[in-house]
Amino acid sequence: MDKRIRVMVVDDHPMWRDGLARDLGEAGYEVVATAGGGAQALRLAAAARPEVVVLDLRLPDLGGVEVIRGLLGFDPDIRILILSASGEYQDVLDAVKAGATGYLLKSAGAEEFRSALARTALGEPVFTPGLAGLVLGEYRRLAAQPPSREPQAPQLTQRETEILRLVASGLSYKQIAQRLTVSHRTVQNHVQNTLSKLHLHNRVELARYAIAQGLDTQDSHTPILGAQAEGAGA
């Protein structure tokens, strides 16, 4: 790989964690940190700045969902691949709803894991066969639900609508910033404002909302929810 991807491994079993870190290093990844618990993972990630985190869902201190939200809280562009022994319906959905990029069972083979990690680094959703259909089915079910009645629909600016459309298309914040010729921080600020207006919690929920609105297929200049005009500049 032209650029070594920075990876952190989080698992409470030392032999598994160390072996995985060693294999990743031999495969050309830069393992910037390893952690045996959720709290330690959040502390180390803030300093090590990994691009991808391989995360065990069951940790002795913090739950995997809490760790996912914490990681995305300081870096919304971080990719998280869950590597878990659990294939339980609720575990998978909770992880994805919290913002995990993919979910792989520990029974996966070495080649399957390496492929999943490479795709996760690119921002592609990756799931153990059988789990992808489960997640897609849940998103379809949620998208088919009638919208809740609210006294007043949230008002998005034209720029917020434009960024929401690009989020729905799968672009990272960095890619969106390059597309719109604005700073990464500007994109983050717009996304945070949109999350607040729509009462959503993370990028996954935002993308699901945009897809449910049909925004991923709309023209980039088509506003939604009574979008307000926005002045020049970001």
Sequence and secondary structure as in RCSB ss.txt:
>XXXX:A:sequence
MDKRIRVMVVDDHPMWRDGLARDLGEAGYEVVATAGGGAQALRLAAAARPEVVVLDLRLPDLGGVEVIRGLLGFD
PDIRILILSASGEYQDVLDAVKAGATGYLLKSAGAEEFRSALARTALGEPVFTPGLAGLVLGEYRRLAAQPPSRE
PQAPQLTQRETEILRLVASGLSYKQIAQRLTVSHRTVQNHVQNTLSKLHLHNRVELARYAIAQGLDTQDSHTPIL
GAQAEGAGA
>XXXX:A:secstr
  S  EEEEE S HHHHHHHHHHHHHTT EEEEEESSHHHHHHHHHHH  SEEEE S  SSS HHHHHHHHHHH 
TT EEEEEES   HHHHHHHHHHT SEEEETTS HHHHHHHHHHHHTT  EE TTHHHHHHHHHHHHHHS     
SS    BHHHHHHHHHHHTT  HHHHHHHHT  HHHHHHHHHHHHHHHT  SHHHHHHHHHHTTGGGS TT   S
S B   S  
